[in-house]
Amino acid sequence: MCLAYPGKILKISKDMATIDYDTEKRKAKIVERKYRPGDYVIVQGRIVIEKVNKKAAERWLEMIHSGKAC
């Protein structure tokens, strides 16, 4: 089982987004044009698959950082 970790889109260039995961930044492909810098997203296989509500993403990250997600 995998733990999905929301990341924040920093920038988009053509069909690639730079995603910030606090400890590192990664690139992921965007196949839909509905995403914008500042959006929190879930990435699977280096493809952005889902947008996450900002409040939900912040709660999710808080649980992960506090160790309560395990």
C-alpha positions as CSV (number, residue, x, y, z in Angstrom):
1,M,0.0,0.0,0.0
2,C,1.2,3.5,-0.8
3,L,0.8,6.7,1.1
4,A,-0.2,9.5,-1.2
5,Y,1.7,12.7,-0.3
6,P,0.2,16.0,-1.6
7,G,2.6,18.4,-3.3
8,K,2.2,22.0,-4.3
9,I,2.7,23.1,-7.9
10,L,5.4,25.8,-8.1
11,K,5.4,26.3,-11.8
12,I,4.2,24.9,-15.1
13,S,6.1,24.9,-18.3
14,K,4.2,23.4,-21.3
15,D,3.0,20.0,-20.0
16,M,5.4,19.7,-17.1
17,A,4.9,20.9,-13.5
18,T,7.4,21.4,-10.8
19,I,6.0,20.0,-7.6
20,D,7.2,21.0,-4.1
21,Y,7.2,18.2,-1.5
22,D,8.8,20.2,1.3
23,T,12.0,18.1,1.3
24,E,12.4,18.0,-2.5
25,K,11.1,19.2,-5.8
26,R,10.1,16.9,-8.6
27,K,8.7,17.2,-12.1
28,A,5.4,15.6,-13.2
29,K,3.5,15.6,-16.4
30,I,0.2,17.4,-16.7
31,V,-2.4,15.9,-19.0
32,E,-5.3,18.2,-18.2
33,R,-5.1,22.0,-18.3
34,K,-7.1,22.5,-15.1
35,Y,-4.1,22.8,-12.8
36,R,-2.4,26.1,-11.8
37,P,0.6,27.1,-9.7
38,G,-0.3,27.0,-6.1
39,D,-2.6,24.0,-6.4
40,Y,-2.0,21.0,-4.2
41,V,-2.0,17.8,-6.2
42,I,-1.4,14.0,-6.0
43,V,1.1,12.5,-8.5
44,Q,1.3,8.9,-9.5
45,G,3.9,7.6,-11.9
46,R,5.2,11.1,-12.5
47,I,1.7,12.2,-13.8
48,V,-0.5,14.7,-11.9
49,I,-3.7,12.7,-11.3
50,E,-5.8,14.7,-8.8
51,K,-6.2,18.2,-7.4
52,V,-6.5,18.3,-3.6
53,N,-8.4,21.0,-1.6
54,K,-5.9,23.3,0.1
55,K,-7.4,22.8,3.6
56,A,-7.4,19.0,3.1
57,A,-3.8,19.0,1.9
58,E,-2.7,21.1,4.8
59,R,-4.4,18.7,7.3
60,W,-2.9,15.7,5.4
61,L,0.6,17.2,5.6
62,E,0.1,18.0,9.3
63,M,-0.8,14.4,10.1
64,I,2.2,13.1,8.1
65,H,4.6,15.4,9.8
66,S,3.2,14.6,13.2
67,G,3.5,10.9,12.7
68,K,-0.3,10.3,13.1
69,A,-0.7,9.1,9.5
70,C,0.9,5.7,10.1
